[in-house]
């Protein structure tokens, strides 16, 4: 089970922030439906070649500062 919960409105903003930081990610890499956090984490782990902890930390950090450009 994923350590984070993201709704579709939050994802729209977070997706933009992630895309700015990781320009090599495609729209397919960032496809997400509410409740599919686990699939998103696994896909980002593979694409960014990072450990699960890093991906979850990055997503949580982006959610914490959703109103800013900080990621």
GUPA-104525 format. One record per residue: residue number from 1; residue in one letter; x, y, z of N, C-alpha, C in turn. Coordinates in nm, 3 decimals. Atoms other than C-alpha are relative to their C-alpha. Example, Ala and Ser with C-alpha at 12.3 -4.5 7.8 and 13.67 -1.06 7.14 Angstrom:
// residues 2
rec seq->1, type->A, n_east->0.089, n_north->-0.119, n_up->0.000, ca_east->1.230, ca_north->-0.450, ca_up->0.780, c_east->0.090, c_north->0.120, c_up->0.000
rec seq->2, type->S, n_east->-0.082, n_north->-0.119, n_up->-0.006, ca_east->1.367, ca_north->-0.106, ca_up->0.714, c_east->-0.077, c_north->0.109, c_up->0.073
***
This chain:
// residues 71
rec seq->1, type->X, n_east->0.084, n_north->-0.118, n_up->0.000, ca_east->0.000, ca_north->0.000, ca_up->0.000, c_east->0.088, c_north->0.124, c_up->0.000
rec seq->2, type->X, n_east->-0.078, n_north->-0.123, n_up->0.013, ca_east->0.123, ca_north->0.349, ca_up->-0.086, c_east->-0.004, c_north->0.080, c_up->0.131
rec seq->3, type->X, n_east->-0.014, n_north->-0.080, n_up->-0.121, ca_east->0.241, ca_north->0.579, ca_up->0.190, c_east->-0.058, c_north->0.140, c_up->-0.016
rec seq->4, type->X, n_east->0.049, n_north->-0.134, n_up->0.032, ca_east->0.075, ca_north->0.880, ca_up->0.028, c_east->-0.134, c_north->-0.012, c_up->-0.072
rec seq->5, type->X, n_east->0.130, n_north->-0.004, n_up->0.067, ca_east->-0.272, ca_north->0.971, ca_up->-0.094, c_east->-0.009, c_north->0.133, c_up->-0.076
rec seq->6, type->X, n_east->0.003, n_north->-0.119, n_up->0.085, ca_east->-0.314, ca_north->1.213, ca_up->-0.383, c_east->-0.135, c_north->0.004, c_up->-0.071
rec seq->7, type->X, n_east->0.124, n_north->-0.012, n_up->0.077, ca_east->-0.643, ca_north->1.343, ca_up->-0.519, c_east->0.030, c_north->0.063, c_up->-0.136
rec seq->8, type->X, n_east->-0.024, n_north->-0.046, n_up->0.137, ca_east->-0.685, ca_north->1.448, ca_up->-0.882, c_east->0.034, c_north->0.148, c_up->-0.009
rec seq->9, type->X, n_east->-0.031, n_north->-0.143, n_up->0.002, ca_east->-0.679, ca_north->1.823, ca_up->-0.809, c_east->0.143, c_north->0.025, c_up->0.044
rec seq->10, type->X, n_east->-0.138, n_north->-0.014, n_up->-0.047, ca_east->-0.355, ca_north->1.794, ca_up->-0.613, c_east->0.097, c_north->-0.052, c_up->-0.106
rec seq->11, type->X, n_east->-0.088, n_north->0.060, n_up->0.099, ca_east->-0.207, ca_north->1.574, ca_up->-0.884, c_east->0.026, c_north->0.095, c_up->-0.117
rec seq->12, type->X, n_east->-0.019, n_north->-0.094, n_up->0.111, ca_east->-0.263, ca_north->1.838, ca_up->-1.154, c_east->0.113, c_north->0.099, c_up->0.030
rec seq->13, type->X, n_east->-0.105, n_north->-0.095, n_up->-0.039, ca_east->-0.042, ca_north->2.086, ca_up->-0.965, c_east->0.134, c_north->-0.072, c_up->0.021
rec seq->14, type->X, n_east->-0.122, n_north->0.075, n_up->-0.030, ca_east->0.209, ca_north->1.827, ca_up->-0.846, c_east->0.066, c_north->-0.051, c_up->-0.129
rec seq->15, type->X, n_east->-0.051, n_north->0.049, n_up->0.128, ca_east->0.245, ca_north->1.686, ca_up->-1.197, c_east->0.082, c_north->0.107, c_up->-0.071
rec seq->16, type->X, n_east->-0.075, n_north->-0.110, n_up->0.062, ca_east->0.355, ca_north->2.026, ca_up->-1.329, c_east->0.135, c_north->0.020, c_up->0.067
rec seq->17, type->X, n_east->-0.124, n_north->-0.018, n_up->-0.075, ca_east->0.616, ca_north->2.057, ca_up->-1.056, c_east->0.099, c_north->-0.113, c_up->-0.032
rec seq->18, type->X, n_east->-0.086, n_north->0.115, n_up->0.029, ca_east->0.752, ca_north->1.707, ca_up->-1.122, c_east->0.054, c_north->0.008, c_up->-0.142
rec seq->19, type->X, n_east->-0.042, n_north->-0.011, n_up->0.139, ca_east->0.762, ca_north->1.767, ca_up->-1.496, c_east->0.107, c_north->0.107, c_up->-0.018
rec seq->20, type->X, n_east->-0.101, n_north->-0.106, n_up->0.006, ca_east->0.962, ca_north->2.087, ca_up->-1.443, c_east->0.135, c_north->-0.051, c_up->0.051
rec seq->21, type->X, n_east->-0.125, n_north->0.050, n_up->-0.059, ca_east->1.219, ca_north->1.906, ca_up->-1.229, c_east->0.059, c_north->-0.114, c_up->-0.082
rec seq->22, type->X, n_east->-0.045, n_north->0.117, n_up->0.076, ca_east->1.238, ca_north->1.586, ca_up->-1.434, c_east->-0.053, c_north->0.010, c_up->-0.142
rec seq->23, type->X, n_east->0.046, n_north->-0.029, n_up->0.136, ca_east->1.210, ca_north->1.698, ca_up->-1.796, c_east->-0.004, c_north->-0.124, c_up->-0.089
rec seq->24, type->X, n_east->-0.001, n_north->0.122, n_up->0.081, ca_east->1.274, ca_north->1.345, ca_up->-1.926, c_east->-0.126, c_north->-0.085, c_up->0.017
rec seq->25, type->X, n_east->0.122, n_north->0.078, n_up->-0.021, ca_east->0.939, ca_north->1.217, ca_up->-1.793, c_east->-0.106, c_north->0.037, c_up->-0.103
rec seq->26, type->X, n_east->0.106, n_north->-0.022, n_up->0.099, ca_east->0.661, ca_north->1.175, ca_up->-2.046, c_east->-0.136, c_north->0.009, c_up->0.071
rec seq->27, type->X, n_east->0.136, n_north->-0.003, n_up->-0.055, ca_east->0.288, ca_north->1.225, ca_up->-1.997, c_east->-0.044, c_north->-0.140, c_up->0.042
rec seq->28, type->X, n_east->0.033, n_north->0.139, n_up->-0.035, ca_east->0.258, ca_north->0.847, ca_up->-1.993, c_east->0.064, c_north->-0.039, c_up->0.134
rec seq->29, type->X, n_east->-0.067, n_north->0.027, n_up->-0.127, ca_east->0.512, ca_north->0.825, ca_up->-1.710, c_east->-0.076, c_north->0.061, c_up->0.117
rec seq->30, type->X, n_east->0.070, n_north->-0.075, n_up->-0.105, ca_east->0.302, ca_north->1.074, ca_up->-1.514, c_east->-0.150, c_north->-0.022, c_up->-0.001
rec seq->31, type->X, n_east->0.144, n_north->0.028, n_up->-0.001, ca_east->-0.038, ca_north->0.923, ca_up->-1.587, c_east->-0.039, c_north->-0.050, c_up->0.139
rec seq->32, type->X, n_east->0.042, n_north->0.032, n_up->-0.136, ca_east->-0.233, ca_north->0.888, ca_up->-1.265, c_east->-0.151, c_north->0.013, c_up->0.013
rec seq->33, type->X, n_east->0.141, n_north->-0.005, n_up->-0.038, ca_east->-0.584, ca_north->0.813, ca_up->-1.146, c_east->-0.005, c_north->-0.014, c_up->0.152
rec seq->34, type->X, n_east->0.013, n_north->0.003, n_up->-0.146, ca_east->-0.692, ca_north->0.868, ca_up->-0.789, c_east->-0.012, c_north->-0.144, c_up->0.049
rec seq->35, type->X, n_east->-0.001, n_north->0.135, n_up->-0.056, ca_east->-0.625, ca_north->0.557, ca_up->-0.582, c_east->0.108, c_north->-0.089, c_up->-0.059
rec seq->36, type->X, n_east->-0.104, n_north->0.079, n_up->0.066, ca_east->-0.341, ca_north->0.439, ca_up->-0.808, c_east->0.140, c_north->0.048, c_up->0.038
rec seq->37, type->X, n_east->-0.128, n_north->-0.053, n_up->-0.046, ca_east->-0.057, ca_north->0.582, ca_up->-0.599, c_east->0.112, c_north->-0.103, c_up->-0.011
rec seq->38, type->X, n_east->-0.102, n_north->0.105, n_up->0.004, ca_east->0.127, ca_north->0.250, ca_up->-0.582, c_east->0.058, c_north->-0.017, c_up->-0.140
rec seq->39, type->X, n_east->-0.046, n_north->0.013, n_up->0.138, ca_east->0.144, ca_north->0.219, ca_up->-0.961, c_east->0.086, c_north->0.119, c_up->-0.041
rec seq->40, type->X, n_east->-0.077, n_north->-0.120, n_up->0.030, ca_east->0.267, ca_north->0.578, ca_up->-0.989, c_east->0.139, c_north->-0.008, c_up->0.061
rec seq->41, type->X, n_east->-0.129, n_north->0.011, n_up->-0.070, ca_east->0.542, ca_north->0.519, ca_up->-0.732, c_east->0.091, c_north->-0.100, c_up->-0.072
rec seq->42, type->X, n_east->-0.079, n_north->0.104, n_up->0.068, ca_east->0.659, ca_north->0.200, ca_up->-0.906, c_east->0.050, c_north->0.050, c_up->-0.135
rec seq->43, type->X, n_east->-0.037, n_north->-0.052, n_up->0.131, ca_east->0.660, ca_north->0.369, ca_up->-1.246, c_east->0.110, c_north->0.107, c_up->0.013
rec seq->44, type->X, n_east->-0.101, n_north->-0.104, n_up->-0.021, ca_east->0.858, ca_north->0.669, ca_up->-1.115, c_east->0.132, c_north->-0.058, c_up->0.049
rec seq->45, type->X, n_east->-0.122, n_north->0.067, n_up->-0.045, ca_east->1.105, ca_north->0.440, ca_up->-0.938, c_east->0.079, c_north->-0.053, c_up->-0.119
rec seq->46, type->X, n_east->-0.066, n_north->0.058, n_up->0.117, ca_east->1.181, ca_north->0.264, ca_up->-1.265, c_east->0.053, c_north->0.108, c_up->-0.093
rec seq->47, type->X, n_east->-0.036, n_north->-0.104, n_up->0.096, ca_east->1.189, ca_north->0.576, ca_up->-1.480, c_east->0.112, c_north->0.090, c_up->0.051
rec seq->48, type->X, n_east->-0.101, n_north->-0.090, n_up->-0.057, ca_east->1.400, ca_north->0.790, ca_up->-1.243, c_east->0.119, c_north->-0.074, c_up->0.059
rec seq->49, type->X, n_east->-0.106, n_north->0.084, n_up->-0.057, ca_east->1.613, ca_north->0.497, ca_up->-1.120, c_east->0.034, c_north->0.044, c_up->0.142
rec seq->50, type->X, n_east->-0.014, n_north->-0.041, n_up->-0.139, ca_east->1.557, ca_north->0.600, ca_up->-0.760, c_east->-0.071, c_north->-0.100, c_up->0.089
rec seq->51, type->X, n_east->0.063, n_north->0.090, n_up->-0.097, ca_east->1.460, ca_north->0.409, ca_up->-0.448, c_east->-0.138, c_north->0.053, c_up->0.037
rec seq->52, type->X, n_east->0.137, n_north->-0.032, n_up->-0.041, ca_east->1.104, ca_north->0.404, ca_up->-0.320, c_east->-0.004, c_north->0.117, c_up->0.099
rec seq->53, type->X, n_east->-0.002, n_north->-0.105, n_up->-0.101, ca_east->1.192, ca_north->0.624, ca_up->-0.023, c_east->0.016, c_north->0.138, c_up->-0.061
rec seq->54, type->X, n_east->-0.024, n_north->-0.128, n_up->0.066, ca_east->1.318, ca_north->0.900, ca_up->-0.252, c_east->-0.125, c_north->0.048, c_up->-0.073
rec seq->55, type->X, n_east->0.120, n_north->-0.036, n_up->0.076, ca_east->1.007, ca_north->0.893, ca_up->-0.472, c_east->-0.110, c_north->0.046, c_up->0.096
rec seq->56, type->X, n_east->0.104, n_north->-0.036, n_up->-0.097, ca_east->0.769, ca_north->0.900, ca_up->-0.173, c_east->0.034, c_north->0.133, c_up->0.066
rec seq->57, type->X, n_east->-0.043, n_north->-0.126, n_up->-0.061, ca_east->0.972, ca_north->1.178, ca_up->-0.008, c_east->-0.025, c_north->0.116, c_up->-0.095
rec seq->58, type->X, n_east->0.018, n_north->-0.105, n_up->0.099, ca_east->0.964, ca_north->1.383, ca_up->-0.329, c_east->-0.147, c_north->0.034, c_up->-0.019
rec seq->59, type->X, n_east->0.144, n_north->-0.024, n_up->0.015, ca_east->0.588, ca_north->1.340, ca_up->-0.372, c_east->-0.057, c_north->0.070, c_up->0.123
rec seq->60, type->X, n_east->0.049, n_north->-0.063, n_up->-0.124, ca_east->0.520, ca_north->1.427, ca_up->-0.008, c_east->0.047, c_north->0.144, c_up->0.010
rec seq->61, type->X, n_east->-0.055, n_north->-0.135, n_up->-0.005, ca_east->0.747, ca_north->1.730, ca_up->-0.026, c_east->-0.075, c_north->0.091, c_up->-0.098
rec seq->62, type->X, n_east->0.075, n_north->-0.077, n_up->0.098, ca_east->0.570, ca_north->1.848, ca_up->-0.340, c_east->-0.142, c_north->0.030, c_up->0.047
rec seq->63, type->X, n_east->0.135, n_north->-0.020, n_up->-0.053, ca_east->0.232, ca_north->1.804, ca_up->-0.171, c_east->0.001, c_north->0.103, c_up->0.112
rec seq->64, type->X, n_east->-0.010, n_north->-0.092, n_up->-0.113, ca_east->0.347, ca_north->1.997, ca_up->0.135, c_east->0.006, c_north->0.145, c_up->-0.047
rec seq->65, type->X, n_east->-0.016, n_north->-0.134, n_up->0.054, ca_east->0.438, ca_north->2.298, ca_up->-0.077, c_east->-0.076, c_north->0.013, c_up->-0.133
rec seq->66, type->X, n_east->0.079, n_north->0.006, n_up->0.122, ca_east->0.160, ca_north->2.260, ca_up->-0.334, c_east->-0.022, c_north->0.137, c_up->-0.064
rec seq->67, type->X, n_east->0.028, n_north->-0.134, n_up->0.051, ca_east->0.099, ca_north->2.634, ca_up->-0.369, c_east->0.124, c_north->0.073, c_up->-0.051
rec seq->68, type->X, n_east->-0.124, n_north->-0.062, n_up->0.046, ca_east->0.464, ca_north->2.711, ca_up->-0.446, c_east->0.062, c_north->-0.084, c_up->-0.108
rec seq->69, type->X, n_east->-0.073, n_north->0.077, n_up->0.101, ca_east->0.709, ca_north->2.596, ca_up->-0.710, c_east->0.100, c_north->-0.097, c_up->0.061
rec seq->70, type->X, n_east->-0.098, n_north->0.083, n_up->-0.068, ca_east->0.915, ca_north->2.417, ca_up->-0.448, c_east->-0.032, c_north->-0.148, c_up->-0.013
rec seq->71, type->X, n_east->0.018, n_north->0.145, n_up->0.007, ca_east->0.969, ca_north->2.046, ca_up->-0.499, c_east->0.109, c_north->-0.070, c_up->0.072
***
